[in-house]
Amino acid sequence: MRFMRFAVLFALLTVPAAAAPDPVAEAAYVRGDYAGAVAAAARAGGAENLAFAAKALNAISYFDRDRKTTRRRCDEAMDFAEAAIAADPSFAEAHFNLGVAMLIKASNMGAARAFLSNLPARGRRMFDRALELDPDFAPFLVASAAWRIEVANRGGGFFYGADAEEGYAEMIRAREIDSIDNVIAHECAVRLLADGRAEWRAAALACLDDALAAATDSTFEAAIQEKSRQLKAAIDAGPEAEKAFLGRRR
């Protein structure tokens, strides 16, 4: 049993970088050639490209169901992100992608091992640092919100920052900043529906409608939109189908 499902923290993986990465790496990422993106970004070097390599590795990990290979890949992503931070400590996306890698690795460990690793708390600190550097970047906000809601709902209220209400506020703020990104909208829909609060359901369904209507610009975005369609079909099929979808949402 996994410690926590942080997989939907991938929400940021499709959002344009604050600083433009190498165009060859970016083109590879957009068409879904994540390994090619890693190689091109690593060749180009510099904080932006090293962080982009970590981002591409995190995207591969999202789709990988092998826990051992995913953990190894997360270590590689962490190395790239840490190198990016060393090159430019003020580059927010480097801190963010380090946090994502930590959390994906934690979600691919057993519960006790993940707890002892302290990866969830370390990932939270990386998100906090990213938000300190860029507090109005919607993807950072929605990933932070997902962490708060997920950890609080899985009984991790003892973790610093685990607060579903604060997570909801961050999601609403993220949507106000960027209402058209389908990955952000999908993430908000999934998190709010999984929380189960009746007062959040209307907002969740509105997010899902936006996720389904949005234009997609990359292979990753198209894959997430397909998940939105699957979620909509599950909701239409009834409460049991919806619950089953949300239970296996990675």
N, C-alpha and C positions, 0 to 999 in steps of 0.2 A: 504494500500500500504506500502510495507516495505521500510525502510529508505535506505538500501543498501543490495545487496546480497553479503554477505561475505562468503557464504557457501563453495565456492571452496577453501577457506583458509584451508579446511580439508586436502589439499595436503600433509601436513606434518604428518598427522595422521598415515600413514602406514610406515613411514621411521624408520629404527632401531634406538633406542635411543643411544645417545652418551655414556651413562653408562648403563650397562645391568640391566633391571628390574628383579624382582622375576621371575624365570622360569615358575612357575605355572600361574602367571598373563600373562606372554608373550604368553604362549601356548593358553590360553583362548582367548586372543586378536586375534591371528592368525586364529583361527577357527571361529571367529565371535561371541564369547560369551563375549560381552563387559561388561555385568553386572558381570560375573564371574571374569573378569580381574580386575574390580574395587575392588571387595571384596578381591581378593588375594593380590593385591597391597597394599590395606589399611592395611591388616593384617601384611604384611611384614614390612611396615614403612620405614622411611628414605627418603631423598630428591628424589632419583631416582624413588622410588615406588610411592610416593605421586604425583609426576609429571606424572607418568604413569597412575595413577588412573584418573587424570584430562584429559589426552589424551583419555582414553577409554570412559569417559563420553562425551567428545566432539564428538567422533565417533557415539555414540548413537544419539546425538542431530542432527547430519547431516542427519540421516534417518528419524527422527521424524517430522511429519507435524503438530503436535499440538503445537501452539505457547506458550501456557501457561505452559505446562509441559516442553517444551524446555527451557524456561526462568528459571524455577526452577532448572532444571538440570545444566544449565550454572552456576547458583549461587553455586551449589555443586562443580562443576569443579573448579570454582574460589577459593573456600575454600581450596580444595586440593592443587592447584597450589601455593596459598599464603603460605600454611604450608610448602610446599617444598622450597620455597624461604627463609622462616624463618630458615629452617634447613640448607640450603646451598645457600646463595645469589649469588654464582658464577655459579650455575647450570643453564645453558642457556635454557634448555628445559622447566624448570619451568616457566621462564618468557614468553617463547613462548606460552606454553599451557594456561597460564593466558590470554594472548592477544587473542588467538583463542576463548576462552570462552566468553570474553567480546564482540567480534565481532559477534559471533553467536547470543548472546543475543540481541545485537543491531538490527540484521537483523530480529528478531522476535518481534520487537516493532513497534508501529506506528512511523511515521516520526518525529513528534514533540517530542514525548517521548524519542526517541533515541537521538535526537539532544540535548535535555536538560540533558540527562544522561551523556553526554560527553564520552560514551563508545568507539565510533570509534577513538577518539583522544587518549584515554587511551590505547586502544589496539595497536595503532601505536607506542606509547612509549614503550610498552612491546616488540614489534618486534625490535625496535631500540636497546633495552638493550640486547636482545638475540643475535643480530648481533654484538654488541660490544664484547660480550663474545666469540662468535664463528663466525667470519665473512665469513668463507668459507664453511659453512654447506649449501648445496644446498637447502634443504627444507625451511630453514629460508629465503633464498634469494627469492625463488619463491613465498612464502606467502607474503613477503614484496612487491614484484613486483605486485602481484594481488591486494593488497590494494591500491598501488599508481595508478594503471590503473583504477580500479573500481571507486575509489572516484573521480578522475579527470574527468572521463567520465560521472559521475552522477552529475556534477556541483558542486562538493565539493572542488574546487581548493583553497578555503580559508583555508582548513585544512593543517596544517604543513605536508609536505611530499607527498602531492597529486601531482604527476607529471608522466604522462604516458610515456614520453620519458625515464625518469630515471627507471621506472618500466620495460620497454622493455630491457634496458641495464642489469638490474638485472636478468631478465629471461634468457637472452643469457648467462650470466655468470653462472647461475645455471645449464644450460644445458651443458656447457663446463665442469663443475665439475662432473655432474652425467647425462650422456646421455641415460642411460638404464632404469631408474625408470619410470614405466608406469604412475604413478600418477602425477609426476612432468611433464612429457610430455603431458599428457591430460590437466592439468591445463594451461600450456603454450598455447596449441592449442586453448582452449576455450577463454582465455583472449584475445589473439591476434585476433582471428576471431571476437569476440564481439566488439572489438575496431573499427573494420571496415576499417582500413587503408590498401589501396591496396599494399603499399610497405611492409607490414608485413604479407601478406597472404601466401606467399611461405614458410616463416619460420613456420607459424602456421600449414600448411598442412604437412610439414616435421615432426613437433612434433607429429601430429596425427598419421602419419605412424609409428613412433617409439612407440607410446602408444599402438597401435594395435599389433605390433610385439613382444613386451616385454613379458618376462615370468612373471607370477604372483605367489606370495608366500603366500598370505593370502586371506581370504574371502573379506576383504575390497578392496584389489587390483583387485580381480576378478570382484567385483561390479563396480569399476571404469572403468575397461576395457570394460564391457558391455555398459557403457555410451559412451565410445569411439566408439564402433560399431554403436550405435544409432546416434551419431553425424555424422559419415561417411555416414550412410544411408540418413540422412537429407541433407547433402551436395550433394550427388549423385542425390537426388530428385529435387534439384533446389534451387534458392535463397530464395523463400518464406518458404520452409520447413526448410532450415538452419536458417533463422531468427526466426522462431517459436521455434525451438529447443533451440537456444541461449537465447531466452526470458524466457524460463521455465527451465533453466539449473540446478537449484537446485533439 
